[in-house]
Amino acid sequence: MKKNFSYTSLSVLFGMFLSACVTINIYFPAAAAEKAADKIIGEVWQLEENEELDDQ
């Protein structure tokens, strides 16, 4: 009975090890990523400028 349990445990541990080794790589086009970053930065700067105007 114990041998069966150890083989099952080892199988489960091995399966967990294999699943932990899987990585997913997603590649974004550089131009699209840069455009999105510029848009986000512009929105942040616009929010900061509006907050400064509201404080005055």
All heavy atoms as atom14 arrays in JSON, in Angstrom:
{
  "sequence": "MKKNFSYTSLSVLFGMFLSACVTINIYFPAAAAEKAADKIIGEVWQLEENEELDDQ",
  "atom14_mask": [
    [1, 1, 1, 1, 1, 1, 1, 1, 0, 0, 0, 0, 0, 0],
    [1, 1, 1, 1, 1, 1, 1, 1, 1, 0, 0, 0, 0, 0],
    [1, 1, 1, 1, 1, 1, 1, 1, 1, 0, 0, 0, 0, 0],
    [1, 1, 1, 1, 1, 1, 1, 1, 0, 0, 0, 0, 0, 0],
    [1, 1, 1, 1, 1, 1, 1, 1, 1, 1, 1, 0, 0, 0],
    [1, 1, 1, 1, 1, 1, 0, 0, 0, 0, 0, 0, 0, 0],
    [1, 1, 1, 1, 1, 1, 1, 1, 1, 1, 1, 1, 0, 0],
    [1, 1, 1, 1, 1, 1, 1, 0, 0, 0, 0, 0, 0, 0],
    [1, 1, 1, 1, 1, 1, 0, 0, 0, 0, 0, 0, 0, 0],
    [1, 1, 1, 1, 1, 1, 1, 1, 0, 0, 0, 0, 0, 0],
    [1, 1, 1, 1, 1, 1, 0, 0, 0, 0, 0, 0, 0, 0],
    [1, 1, 1, 1, 1, 1, 1, 0, 0, 0, 0, 0, 0, 0],
    [1, 1, 1, 1, 1, 1, 1, 1, 0, 0, 0, 0, 0, 0],
    [1, 1, 1, 1, 1, 1, 1, 1, 1, 1, 1, 0, 0, 0],
    [1, 1, 1, 1, 0, 0, 0, 0, 0, 0, 0, 0, 0, 0],
    [1, 1, 1, 1, 1, 1, 1, 1, 0, 0, 0, 0, 0, 0],
    [1, 1, 1, 1, 1, 1, 1, 1, 1, 1, 1, 0, 0, 0],
    [1, 1, 1, 1, 1, 1, 1, 1, 0, 0, 0, 0, 0, 0],
    [1, 1, 1, 1, 1, 1, 0, 0, 0, 0, 0, 0, 0, 0],
    [1, 1, 1, 1, 1, 0, 0, 0, 0, 0, 0, 0, 0, 0],
    [1, 1, 1, 1, 1, 1, 0, 0, 0, 0, 0, 0, 0, 0],
    [1, 1, 1, 1, 1, 1, 1, 0, 0, 0, 0, 0, 0, 0],
    [1, 1, 1, 1, 1, 1, 1, 0, 0, 0, 0, 0, 0, 0],
    [1, 1, 1, 1, 1, 1, 1, 1, 0, 0, 0, 0, 0, 0],
    [1, 1, 1, 1, 1, 1, 1, 1, 0, 0, 0, 0, 0, 0],
    [1, 1, 1, 1, 1, 1, 1, 1, 0, 0, 0, 0, 0, 0],
    [1, 1, 1, 1, 1, 1, 1, 1, 1, 1, 1, 1, 0, 0],
    [1, 1, 1, 1, 1, 1, 1, 1, 1, 1, 1, 0, 0, 0],
    [1, 1, 1, 1, 1, 1, 1, 0, 0, 0, 0, 0, 0, 0],
    [1, 1, 1, 1, 1, 0, 0, 0, 0, 0, 0, 0, 0, 0],
    [1, 1, 1, 1, 1, 0, 0, 0, 0, 0, 0, 0, 0, 0],
    [1, 1, 1, 1, 1, 0, 0, 0, 0, 0, 0, 0, 0, 0],
    [1, 1, 1, 1, 1, 0, 0, 0, 0, 0, 0, 0, 0, 0],
    [1, 1, 1, 1, 1, 1, 1, 1, 1, 0, 0, 0, 0, 0],
    [1, 1, 1, 1, 1, 1, 1, 1, 1, 0, 0, 0, 0, 0],
    [1, 1, 1, 1, 1, 0, 0, 0, 0, 0, 0, 0, 0, 0],
    [1, 1, 1, 1, 1, 0, 0, 0, 0, 0, 0, 0, 0, 0],
    [1, 1, 1, 1, 1, 1, 1, 1, 0, 0, 0, 0, 0, 0],
    [1, 1, 1, 1, 1, 1, 1, 1, 1, 0, 0, 0, 0, 0],
    [1, 1, 1, 1, 1, 1, 1, 1, 0, 0, 0, 0, 0, 0],
    [1, 1, 1, 1, 1, 1, 1, 1, 0, 0, 0, 0, 0, 0],
    [1, 1, 1, 1, 0, 0, 0, 0, 0, 0, 0, 0, 0, 0],
    [1, 1, 1, 1, 1, 1, 1, 1, 1, 0, 0, 0, 0, 0],
    [1, 1, 1, 1, 1, 1, 1, 0, 0, 0, 0, 0, 0, 0],
    [1, 1, 1, 1, 1, 1, 1, 1, 1, 1, 1, 1, 1, 1],
    [1, 1, 1, 1, 1, 1, 1, 1, 1, 0, 0, 0, 0, 0],
    [1, 1, 1, 1, 1, 1, 1, 1, 0, 0, 0, 0, 0, 0],
    [1, 1, 1, 1, 1, 1, 1, 1, 1, 0, 0, 0, 0, 0],
    [1, 1, 1, 1, 1, 1, 1, 1, 1, 0, 0, 0, 0, 0],
    [1, 1, 1, 1, 1, 1, 1, 1, 0, 0, 0, 0, 0, 0],
    [1, 1, 1, 1, 1, 1, 1, 1, 1, 0, 0, 0, 0, 0],
    [1, 1, 1, 1, 1, 1, 1, 1, 1, 0, 0, 0, 0, 0],
    [1, 1, 1, 1, 1, 1, 1, 1, 0, 0, 0, 0, 0, 0],
    [1, 1, 1, 1, 1, 1, 1, 1, 0, 0, 0, 0, 0, 0],
    [1, 1, 1, 1, 1, 1, 1, 1, 0, 0, 0, 0, 0, 0],
    [1, 1, 1, 1, 1, 1, 1, 1, 1, 0, 0, 0, 0, 0]
  ],
  "atom14_positions": [
    [[0.81, -1.2, 0.0], [0.0, 0.0, 0.0], [0.86, 1.26, 0.0], [0.57, 2.22, -0.67], [-0.94, -0.03, 1.22], [-1.88, 1.15, 1.31], [-3.17, 0.95, 0.12], [-4.14, 2.37, 0.45], [0.0, 0.0, 0.0], [0.0, 0.0, 0.0], [0.0, 0.0, 0.0], [0.0, 0.0, 0.0], [0.0, 0.0, 0.0], [0.0, 0.0, 0.0]],
    [[1.96, 1.25, 0.76], [2.81, 2.42, 0.83], [3.51, 2.69, -0.5], [3.7, 3.84, -0.88], [3.84, 2.28, 1.94], [3.27, 2.49, 3.3], [4.36, 2.58, 4.34], [3.73, 2.94, 5.67], [4.75, 3.34, 6.63], [0.0, 0.0, 0.0], [0.0, 0.0, 0.0], [0.0, 0.0, 0.0], [0.0, 0.0, 0.0], [0.0, 0.0, 0.0]],
    [[3.91, 1.64, -1.22], [4.56, 1.86, -2.5], [3.62, 2.53, -3.48], [4.01, 3.41, -4.23], [5.06, 0.54, -3.09], [6.34, 0.07, -2.5], [6.87, -1.1, -3.28], [8.23, -1.47, -2.74], [8.86, -2.52, -3.52], [0.0, 0.0, 0.0], [0.0, 0.0, 0.0], [0.0, 0.0, 0.0], [0.0, 0.0, 0.0], [0.0, 0.0, 0.0]],
    [[2.37, 2.12, -3.49], [1.39, 2.73, -4.37], [1.22, 4.21, -4.03], [1.15, 5.05, -4.91], [0.04, 2.01, -4.24], [-0.95, 2.46, -5.29], [-0.57, 3.05, -6.29], [-2.21, 2.2, -5.04], [0.0, 0.0, 0.0], [0.0, 0.0, 0.0], [0.0, 0.0, 0.0], [0.0, 0.0, 0.0], [0.0, 0.0, 0.0], [0.0, 0.0, 0.0]],
    [[1.2, 4.51, -2.76], [1.05, 5.9, -2.33], [2.26, 6.72, -2.76], [2.12, 7.84, -3.23], [0.87, 5.98, -0.81], [0.76, 7.38, -0.3], [-0.38, 8.12, -0.51], [1.82, 7.96, 0.38], [-0.48, 9.42, -0.05], [1.73, 9.26, 0.84], [0.58, 9.99, 0.63], [0.0, 0.0, 0.0], [0.0, 0.0, 0.0], [0.0, 0.0, 0.0]],
    [[3.45, 6.18, -2.65], [4.65, 6.93, -3.01], [4.71, 7.17, -4.52], [5.15, 8.23, -4.95], [5.91, 6.24, -2.5], [6.06, 4.99, -3.13], [0.0, 0.0, 0.0], [0.0, 0.0, 0.0], [0.0, 0.0, 0.0], [0.0, 0.0, 0.0], [0.0, 0.0, 0.0], [0.0, 0.0, 0.0], [0.0, 0.0, 0.0], [0.0, 0.0, 0.0]],
    [[4.31, 6.19, -5.33], [4.29, 6.39, -6.77], [3.27, 7.45, -7.14], [3.53, 8.29, -8.01], [3.98, 5.08, -7.51], [5.12, 4.09, -7.47], [4.87, 2.77, -7.14], [6.41, 4.46, -7.79], [5.91, 1.84, -7.1], [7.45, 3.55, -7.76], [7.19, 2.25, -7.42], [8.21, 1.34, -7.39], [0.0, 0.0, 0.0], [0.0, 0.0, 0.0]],
    [[2.13, 7.45, -6.48], [1.12, 8.47, -6.74], [1.64, 9.84, -6.34], [1.5, 10.81, -7.09], [-0.18, 8.15, -5.97], [-0.62, 6.85, -6.34], [-1.25, 9.15, -6.29], [0.0, 0.0, 0.0], [0.0, 0.0, 0.0], [0.0, 0.0, 0.0], [0.0, 0.0, 0.0], [0.0, 0.0, 0.0], [0.0, 0.0, 0.0], [0.0, 0.0, 0.0]],
    [[2.28, 9.92, -5.2], [2.83, 11.19, -4.74], [3.9, 11.71, -5.69], [3.93, 12.88, -6.03], [3.43, 11.05, -3.34], [2.45, 10.69, -2.41], [0.0, 0.0, 0.0], [0.0, 0.0, 0.0], [0.0, 0.0, 0.0], [0.0, 0.0, 0.0], [0.0, 0.0, 0.0], [0.0, 0.0, 0.0], [0.0, 0.0, 0.0], [0.0, 0.0, 0.0]],
    [[4.77, 10.8, -6.11], [5.81, 11.21, -7.05], [5.22, 11.66, -8.38], [5.68, 12.63, -8.98], [6.8, 10.06, -7.27], [7.76, 9.79, -6.13], [8.6, 8.55, -6.43], [8.65, 10.98, -5.88], [0.0, 0.0, 0.0], [0.0, 0.0, 0.0], [0.0, 0.0, 0.0], [0.0, 0.0, 0.0], [0.0, 0.0, 0.0], [0.0, 0.0, 0.0]],
    [[4.19, 10.98, -8.83], [3.54, 11.37, -10.08], [2.92, 12.76, -9.97], [3.05, 13.58, -10.88], [2.46, 10.35, -10.46], [3.03, 9.09, -10.7], [0.0, 0.0, 0.0], [0.0, 0.0, 0.0], [0.0, 0.0, 0.0], [0.0, 0.0, 0.0], [0.0, 0.0, 0.0], [0.0, 0.0, 0.0], [0.0, 0.0, 0.0], [0.0, 0.0, 0.0]],
    [[2.27, 13.0, -8.86], [1.65, 14.32, -8.66], [2.72, 15.4, -8.57], [2.6, 16.46, -9.19], [0.76, 14.31, -7.39], [0.32, 15.71, -7.02], [-0.44, 13.41, -7.6], [0.0, 0.0, 0.0], [0.0, 0.0, 0.0], [0.0, 0.0, 0.0], [0.0, 0.0, 0.0], [0.0, 0.0, 0.0], [0.0, 0.0, 0.0], [0.0, 0.0, 0.0]],
    [[3.77, 15.15, -7.82], [4.86, 16.12, -7.7], [5.53, 16.38, -9.05], [5.85, 17.53, -9.39], [5.89, 15.65, -6.68], [5.46, 15.73, -5.22], [6.51, 15.09, -4.33], [5.22, 17.18, -4.82], [0.0, 0.0, 0.0], [0.0, 0.0, 0.0], [0.0, 0.0, 0.0], [0.0, 0.0, 0.0], [0.0, 0.0, 0.0], [0.0, 0.0, 0.0]],
    [[5.74, 15.33, -9.82], [6.34, 15.48, -11.14], [5.44, 16.3, -12.06], [5.91, 17.17, -12.79], [6.64, 14.11, -11.75], [7.38, 14.19, -13.05], [8.71, 14.59, -13.08], [6.74, 13.86, -14.23], [9.39, 14.66, -14.27], [7.42, 13.93, -15.43], [8.75, 14.33, -15.45], [0.0, 0.0, 0.0], [0.0, 0.0, 0.0], [0.0, 0.0, 0.0]],
    [[4.15, 16.06, -12.0], [3.19, 16.84, -12.79], [3.19, 18.3, -12.4], [3.14, 19.19, -13.26], [0.0, 0.0, 0.0], [0.0, 0.0, 0.0], [0.0, 0.0, 0.0], [0.0, 0.0, 0.0], [0.0, 0.0, 0.0], [0.0, 0.0, 0.0], [0.0, 0.0, 0.0], [0.0, 0.0, 0.0], [0.0, 0.0, 0.0], [0.0, 0.0, 0.0]],
    [[3.27, 18.56, -11.1], [3.32, 19.95, -10.64], [4.62, 20.62, -11.09], [4.62, 21.78, -11.49], [3.2, 19.99, -9.11], [1.82, 19.61, -8.6], [1.73, 19.43, -6.82], [2.01, 21.09, -6.28], [0.0, 0.0, 0.0], [0.0, 0.0, 0.0], [0.0, 0.0, 0.0], [0.0, 0.0, 0.0], [0.0, 0.0, 0.0], [0.0, 0.0, 0.0]],
    [[5.72, 19.87, -11.05], [7.0, 20.4, -11.5], [6.95, 20.76, -12.98], [7.41, 21.83, -13.38], [8.11, 19.38, -11.23], [9.46, 19.81, -11.74], [10.19, 20.76, -11.06], [9.97, 19.26, -12.9], [11.42, 21.17, -11.54], [11.2, 19.66, -13.38], [11.94, 20.61, -12.7], [0.0, 0.0, 0.0], [0.0, 0.0, 0.0], [0.0, 0.0, 0.0]],
    [[6.39, 19.9, -13.78], [6.31, 20.16, -15.22], [5.42, 21.37, -15.52], [5.74, 22.19, -16.37], [5.78, 18.93, -15.97], [6.76, 17.8, -16.16], [6.09, 16.65, -16.91], [7.99, 18.27, -16.93], [0.0, 0.0, 0.0], [0.0, 0.0, 0.0], [0.0, 0.0, 0.0], [0.0, 0.0, 0.0], [0.0, 0.0, 0.0], [0.0, 0.0, 0.0]],
    [[4.31, 21.48, -14.81], [3.42, 22.6, -15.07], [4.03, 23.91, -14.61], [3.74, 24.97, -15.16], [2.06, 22.38, -14.4], [2.21, 22.4, -12.99], [0.0, 0.0, 0.0], [0.0, 0.0, 0.0], [0.0, 0.0, 0.0], [0.0, 0.0, 0.0], [0.0, 0.0, 0.0], [0.0, 0.0, 0.0], [0.0, 0.0, 0.0], [0.0, 0.0, 0.0]],
    [[4.92, 23.88, -13.61], [5.58, 25.09, -13.14], [6.64, 25.57, -14.13], [7.03, 26.73, -14.1], [6.2, 24.85, -11.78], [0.0, 0.0, 0.0], [0.0, 0.0, 0.0], [0.0, 0.0, 0.0], [0.0, 0.0, 0.0], [0.0, 0.0, 0.0], [0.0, 0.0, 0.0], [0.0, 0.0, 0.0], [0.0, 0.0, 0.0], [0.0, 0.0, 0.0]],
    [[7.09, 24.71, -15.01], [8.14, 25.06, -15.96], [7.58, 25.69, -17.23], [8.35, 26.1, -18.1], [8.95, 23.82, -16.33], [9.89, 23.18, -14.95], [0.0, 0.0, 0.0], [0.0, 0.0, 0.0], [0.0, 0.0, 0.0], [0.0, 0.0, 0.0], [0.0, 0.0, 0.0], [0.0, 0.0, 0.0], [0.0, 0.0, 0.0], [0.0, 0.0, 0.0]],
    [[6.29, 25.79, -17.36], [5.69, 26.32, -18.57], [5.65, 27.85, -18.49], [5.23, 28.42, -17.49], [4.25, 25.77, -18.75], [3.56, 26.43, -19.93], [4.29, 24.27, -18.92], [0.0, 0.0, 0.0], [0.0, 0.0, 0.0], [0.0, 0.0, 0.0], [0.0, 0.0, 0.0], [0.0, 0.0, 0.0], [0.0, 0.0, 0.0], [0.0, 0.0, 0.0]],
    [[6.14, 28.5, -19.52], [6.05, 29.96, -19.59], [5.3, 30.33, -20.86], [5.32, 29.61, -21.86], [7.44, 30.62, -19.62], [8.16, 30.11, -20.74], [8.21, 30.36, -18.34], [0.0, 0.0, 0.0], [0.0, 0.0, 0.0], [0.0, 0.0, 0.0], [0.0, 0.0, 0.0], [0.0, 0.0, 0.0], [0.0, 0.0, 0.0], [0.0, 0.0, 0.0]],
    [[4.65, 31.45, -20.8], [3.92, 31.96, -21.96], [4.55, 33.29, -22.34], [4.6, 34.21, -21.54], [2.43, 32.14, -21.64], [1.81, 30.8, -21.27], [1.7, 32.77, -22.83], [0.39, 30.89, -20.78], [0.0, 0.0, 0.0], [0.0, 0.0, 0.0], [0.0, 0.0, 0.0], [0.0, 0.0, 0.0], [0.0, 0.0, 0.0], [0.0, 0.0, 0.0]],
    [[5.04, 33.37, -23.55], [5.64, 34.6, -24.05], [4.69, 35.26, -25.02], [4.23, 34.63, -25.98], [6.97, 34.3, -24.75], [7.99, 33.76, -23.79], [8.08, 34.22, -22.67], [8.76, 32.78, -24.24], [0.0, 0.0, 0.0], [0.0, 0.0, 0.0], [0.0, 0.0, 0.0], [0.0, 0.0, 0.0], [0.0, 0.0, 0.0], [0.0, 0.0, 0.0]],
    [[4.41, 36.52, -24.77], [3.55, 37.29, -25.66], [4.39, 38.45, -26.17], [4.93, 39.23, -25.39], [2.3, 37.81, -24.92], [1.5, 36.65, -24.36], [1.45, 38.65, -25.86], [0.35, 37.07, -23.49], [0.0, 0.0, 0.0], [0.0, 0.0, 0.0], [0.0, 0.0, 0.0], [0.0, 0.0, 0.0], [0.0, 0.0, 0.0], [0.0, 0.0, 0.0]],
    [[4.49, 38.56, -27.45], [5.29, 39.61, -28.06], [4.37, 40.69, -28.63], [3.46, 40.4, -29.4], [6.18, 39.05, -29.16], [7.2, 38.07, -28.62], [6.98, 36.7, -28.69], [8.35, 38.53, -28.02], [7.89, 35.81, -28.17], [9.28, 37.64, -27.49], [9.05, 36.29, -27.58], [9.95, 35.41, -27.07], [0.0, 0.0, 0.0], [0.0, 0.0, 0.0]],
    [[4.62, 41.93, -28.23], [3.86, 43.05, -28.75], [4.72, 43.78, -29.78], [5.92, 43.93, -29.58], [3.51, 44.03, -27.63], [2.59, 43.44, -26.59], [3.09, 43.03, -25.37], [1.24, 43.31, -26.84], [2.25, 42.49, -24.4], [0.4, 42.77, -25.88], [0.91, 42.37, -24.67], [0.0, 0.0, 0.0], [0.0, 0.0, 0.0], [0.0, 0.0, 0.0]],
    [[4.08, 44.28, -30.82], [4.84, 45.1, -31.77], [5.39, 46.34, -31.05], [4.68, 46.98, -30.28], [3.82, 45.48, -32.83], [2.7, 44.5, -32.67], [2.71, 44.08, -31.24], [0.0, 0.0, 0.0], [0.0, 0.0, 0.0], [0.0, 0.0, 0.0], [0.0, 0.0, 0.0], [0.0, 0.0, 0.0], [0.0, 0.0, 0.0], [0.0, 0.0, 0.0]],
    [[6.63, 46.66, -31.28], [7.29, 47.77, -30.57], [6.58, 49.09, -30.82], [6.39, 49.9, -29.9], [8.75, 47.86, -30.99], [0.0, 0.0, 0.0], [0.0, 0.0, 0.0], [0.0, 0.0, 0.0], [0.0, 0.0, 0.0], [0.0, 0.0, 0.0], [0.0, 0.0, 0.0], [0.0, 0.0, 0.0], [0.0, 0.0, 0.0], [0.0, 0.0, 0.0]],
    [[6.17, 49.34, -32.03], [5.53, 50.61, -32.36], [4.2, 50.76, -31.62], [3.88, 51.83, -31.1], [5.32, 50.72, -33.87], [0.0, 0.0, 0.0], [0.0, 0.0, 0.0], [0.0, 0.0, 0.0], [0.0, 0.0, 0.0], [0.0, 0.0, 0.0], [0.0, 0.0, 0.0], [0.0, 0.0, 0.0], [0.0, 0.0, 0.0], [0.0, 0.0, 0.0]],
    [[3.43, 49.69, -31.56], [2.14, 49.74, -30.88], [2.33, 49.93, -29.38], [1.6, 50.69, -28.74], [1.34, 48.48, -31.16], [0.0, 0.0, 0.0], [0.0, 0.0, 0.0], [0.0, 0.0, 0.0], [0.0, 0.0, 0.0], [0.0, 0.0, 0.0], [0.0, 0.0, 0.0], [0.0, 0.0, 0.0], [0.0, 0.0, 0.0], [0.0, 0.0, 0.0]],
    [[3.32, 49.28, -28.81], [3.59, 49.42, -27.38], [4.05, 50.83, -27.06], [3.64, 51.42, -26.06], [4.63, 48.41, -26.94], [0.0, 0.0, 0.0], [0.0, 0.0, 0.0], [0.0, 0.0, 0.0], [0.0, 0.0, 0.0], [0.0, 0.0, 0.0], [0.0, 0.0, 0.0], [0.0, 0.0, 0.0], [0.0, 0.0, 0.0], [0.0, 0.0, 0.0]],
    [[4.89, 51.4, -27.9], [5.38, 52.76, -27.68], [4.24, 53.77, -27.81], [4.14, 54.71, -27.02], [6.49, 53.09, -28.68], [7.16, 54.41, -28.41], [8.35, 54.64, -29.32], [8.88, 53.67, -29.89], [8.74, 55.81, -29.45], [0.0, 0.0, 0.0], [0.0, 0.0, 0.0], [0.0, 0.0, 0.0], [0.0, 0.0, 0.0], [0.0, 0.0, 0.0]],
    [[3.36, 53.56, -28.77], [2.22, 54.45, -28.95], [1.29, 54.39, -27.73], [0.82, 55.42, -27.25], [1.45, 54.06, -30.22], [0.31, 54.99, -30.56], [-0.35, 54.56, -31.86], [-1.54, 55.44, -32.17], [-2.22, 55.03, -33.39], [0.0, 0.0, 0.0], [0.0, 0.0, 0.0], [0.0, 0.0, 0.0], [0.0, 0.0, 0.0], [0.0, 0.0, 0.0]],
    [[1.04, 53.2, -27.23], [0.19, 53.05, -26.04], [0.84, 53.7, -24.83], [0.18, 54.36, -24.03], [-0.07, 51.57, -25.78], [0.0, 0.0, 0.0], [0.0, 0.0, 0.0], [0.0, 0.0, 0.0], [0.0, 0.0, 0.0], [0.0, 0.0, 0.0], [0.0, 0.0, 0.0], [0.0, 0.0, 0.0], [0.0, 0.0, 0.0], [0.0, 0.0, 0.0]],
    [[2.15, 53.54, -24.68], [2.87, 54.16, -23.56], [2.8, 55.68, -23.65], [2.58, 56.36, -22.64], [4.32, 53.69, -23.54], [0.0, 0.0, 0.0], [0.0, 0.0, 0.0], [0.0, 0.0, 0.0], [0.0, 0.0, 0.0], [0.0, 0.0, 0.0], [0.0, 0.0, 0.0], [0.0, 0.0, 0.0], [0.0, 0.0, 0.0], [0.0, 0.0, 0.0]],
    [[2.97, 56.22, -24.84], [2.88, 57.68, -25.01], [1.49, 58.19, -24.66], [1.34, 59.25, -24.05], [3.23, 58.07, -26.45], [4.71, 57.9, -26.76], [5.51, 57.86, -25.79], [5.06, 57.8, -27.95], [0.0, 0.0, 0.0], [0.0, 0.0, 0.0], [0.0, 0.0, 0.0], [0.0, 0.0, 0.0], [0.0, 0.0, 0.0], [0.0, 0.0, 0.0]],
    [[0.47, 57.44, -25.04], [-0.9, 57.83, -24.73], [-1.13, 57.84, -23.21], [-1.72, 58.78, -22.67], [-1.88, 56.87, -25.4], [-3.32, 57.21, -25.17], [-4.24, 56.21, -25.86], [-5.68, 56.52, -25.55], [-6.59, 55.53, -26.11], [0.0, 0.0, 0.0], [0.0, 0.0, 0.0], [0.0, 0.0, 0.0], [0.0, 0.0, 0.0], [0.0, 0.0, 0.0]],
    [[-0.66, 56.81, -22.53], [-0.83, 56.72, -21.07], [-0.07, 57.86, -20.38], [-0.6, 58.51, -19.49], [-0.37, 55.34, -20.56], [-1.33, 54.26, -21.06], [-0.27, 55.33, -19.04], [-0.85, 52.86, -20.83], [0.0, 0.0, 0.0], [0.0, 0.0, 0.0], [0.0, 0.0, 0.0], [0.0, 0.0, 0.0], [0.0, 0.0, 0.0], [0.0, 0.0, 0.0]],
    [[1.15, 58.12, -20.82], [1.95, 59.19, -20.22], [1.26, 60.53, -20.45], [1.19, 61.37, -19.55], [3.38, 59.19, -20.81], [4.12, 57.95, -20.3], [4.13, 60.46, -20.43], [5.44, 57.7, -20.99], [0.0, 0.0, 0.0], [0.0, 0.0, 0.0], [0.0, 0.0, 0.0], [0.0, 0.0, 0.0], [0.0, 0.0, 0.0], [0.0, 0.0, 0.0]],
    [[0.72, 60.75, -21.64], [0.0, 61.99, -21.93], [-1.21, 62.16, -21.02], [-1.47, 63.26, -20.53], [0.0, 0.0, 0.0], [0.0, 0.0, 0.0], [0.0, 0.0, 0.0], [0.0, 0.0, 0.0], [0.0, 0.0, 0.0], [0.0, 0.0, 0.0], [0.0, 0.0, 0.0], [0.0, 0.0, 0.0], [0.0, 0.0, 0.0], [0.0, 0.0, 0.0]],
    [[-1.94, 61.08, -20.79], [-3.11, 61.16, -19.91], [-2.7, 61.47, -18.48], [-3.35, 62.25, -17.79], [-3.9, 59.86, -19.98], [-4.61, 59.64, -21.29], [-5.27, 58.28, -21.39], [-5.19, 57.49, -20.44], [-5.87, 58.01, -22.45], [0.0, 0.0, 0.0], [0.0, 0.0, 0.0], [0.0, 0.0, 0.0], [0.0, 0.0, 0.0], [0.0, 0.0, 0.0]],
    [[-1.61, 60.88, -18.02], [-1.14, 61.13, -16.65], [-0.71, 62.59, -16.5], [-1.07, 63.25, -15.53], [0.02, 60.17, -16.3], [0.71, 60.59, -15.0], [-0.49, 58.75, -16.18], [0.0, 0.0, 0.0], [0.0, 0.0, 0.0], [0.0, 0.0, 0.0], [0.0, 0.0, 0.0], [0.0, 0.0, 0.0], [0.0, 0.0, 0.0], [0.0, 0.0, 0.0]],
    [[0.03, 63.1, -17.47], [0.46, 64.49, -17.4], [-0.75, 65.43, -17.43], [-0.76, 66.45, -16.74], [1.4, 64.83, -18.55], [2.81, 64.38, -18.29], [3.47, 63.36, -18.89], [3.72, 64.95, -17.35], [4.73, 63.24, -18.38], [4.92, 64.21, -17.43], [3.65, 65.99, -16.45], [6.02, 64.5, -16.64], [4.76, 66.27, -15.66], [5.92, 65.53, -15.76]],
    [[-1.73, 65.09, -18.23], [-2.94, 65.93, -18.32], [-3.67, 65.94, -16.97], [-4.12, 66.97, -16.51], [-3.86, 65.42, -19.42], [-5.05, 66.3, -19.67], [-5.91, 65.8, -20.82], [-5.78, 64.65, -21.24], [-6.77, 66.65, -21.33], [0.0, 0.0, 0.0], [0.0, 0.0, 0.0], [0.0, 0.0, 0.0], [0.0, 0.0, 0.0], [0.0, 0.0, 0.0]],
    [[-3.76, 64.79, -16.3], [-4.39, 64.73, -14.99], [-3.63, 65.56, -13.96], [-4.22, 66.27, -13.16], [-4.48, 63.27, -14.51], [-5.5, 62.38, -15.22], [-5.34, 60.94, -14.73], [-6.9, 62.87, -14.95], [0.0, 0.0, 0.0], [0.0, 0.0, 0.0], [0.0, 0.0, 0.0], [0.0, 0.0, 0.0], [0.0, 0.0, 0.0], [0.0, 0.0, 0.0]],
    [[-2.3, 65.5, -14.01], [-1.49, 66.27, -13.07], [-1.66, 67.76, -13.3], [-1.74, 68.55, -12.36], [-0.01, 65.87, -13.17], [0.27, 64.5, -12.59], [1.74, 64.11, -12.7], [2.54, 64.9, -13.25], [2.08, 63.01, -12.24], [0.0, 0.0, 0.0], [0.0, 0.0, 0.0], [0.0, 0.0, 0.0], [0.0, 0.0, 0.0], [0.0, 0.0, 0.0]],
    [[-1.73, 68.18, -14.57], [-1.91, 69.6, -14.88], [-3.28, 70.07, -14.39], [-3.41, 71.17, -13.86], [-1.75, 69.83, -16.38], [-0.33, 69.68, -16.87], [-0.2, 69.74, -18.38], [-1.24, 69.87, -19.07], [0.94, 69.66, -18.86], [0.0, 0.0, 0.0], [0.0, 0.0, 0.0], [0.0, 0.0, 0.0], [0.0, 0.0, 0.0], [0.0, 0.0, 0.0]],
    [[-4.3, 69.24, -14.57], [-5.64, 69.61, -14.11], [-5.69, 69.72, -12.58], [-6.35, 70.6, -12.05], [-6.68, 68.6, -14.6], [-6.94, 68.71, -16.08], [-6.64, 69.72, -16.7], [-7.48, 67.65, -16.66], [0.0, 0.0, 0.0], [0.0, 0.0, 0.0], [0.0, 0.0, 0.0], [0.0, 0.0, 0.0], [0.0, 0.0, 0.0], [0.0, 0.0, 0.0]],
    [[-4.98, 68.85, -11.88], [-4.96, 68.91, -10.42], [-4.25, 70.18, -9.96], [-4.68, 70.82, -9.0], [-4.25, 67.68, -9.84], [-5.07, 66.42, -9.94], [-4.33, 65.2, -9.43], [-3.17, 65.34, -8.97], [-4.9, 64.1, -9.49], [0.0, 0.0, 0.0], [0.0, 0.0, 0.0], [0.0, 0.0, 0.0], [0.0, 0.0, 0.0], [0.0, 0.0, 0.0]],
    [[-3.19, 70.6, -10.64], [-2.47, 71.82, -10.28], [-3.37, 73.03, -10.5], [-3.37, 73.98, -9.7], [-1.2, 71.95, -11.1], [-0.11, 70.97, -10.68], [1.12, 71.05, -11.57], [1.16, 71.92, -12.47], [2.03, 70.24, -11.36], [0.0, 0.0, 0.0], [0.0, 0.0, 0.0], [0.0, 0.0, 0.0], [0.0, 0.0, 0.0], [0.0, 0.0, 0.0]],
    [[-4.15, 73.04, -11.57], [-5.05, 74.15, -11.83], [-6.16, 74.21, -10.8], [-6.6, 75.28, -10.38], [-5.64, 74.06, -13.24], [-4.66, 74.26, -14.4], [-5.35, 74.02, -15.73], [-4.07, 75.68, -14.37], [0.0, 0.0, 0.0], [0.0, 0.0, 0.0], [0.0, 0.0, 0.0], [0.0, 0.0, 0.0], [0.0, 0.0, 0.0], [0.0, 0.0, 0.0]],
    [[-6.65, 73.05, -10.36], [-7.71, 73.0, -9.37], [-7.22, 73.49, -8.0], [-7.98, 74.06, -7.24], [-8.26, 71.56, -9.21], [-9.04, 71.12, -10.44], [-9.46, 72.01, -11.22], [-9.23, 69.9, -10.61], [0.0, 0.0, 0.0], [0.0, 0.0, 0.0], [0.0, 0.0, 0.0], [0.0, 0.0, 0.0], [0.0, 0.0, 0.0], [0.0, 0.0, 0.0]],
    [[-5.93, 73.27, -7.7], [-5.39, 73.69, -6.42], [-5.23, 75.21, -6.34], [-5.21, 75.77, -5.26], [-4.02, 73.03, -6.17], [-4.16, 71.53, -5.9], [-5.26, 71.11, -5.53], [-3.16, 70.82, -6.07], [0.0, 0.0, 0.0], [0.0, 0.0, 0.0], [0.0, 0.0, 0.0], [0.0, 0.0, 0.0], [0.0, 0.0, 0.0], [0.0, 0.0, 0.0]],
    [[-5.12, 75.87, -7.46], [-4.91, 77.33, -7.45], [-6.18, 78.08, -7.22], [-7.23, 77.93, -7.22], [-4.28, 77.78, -8.77], [-2.88, 77.25, -8.89], [-2.26, 77.65, -10.23], [-2.89, 78.27, -11.06], [-1.02, 77.27, -10.42], [0.0, 0.0, 0.0], [0.0, 0.0, 0.0], [0.0, 0.0, 0.0], [0.0, 0.0, 0.0], [0.0, 0.0, 0.0]]
  ]
}
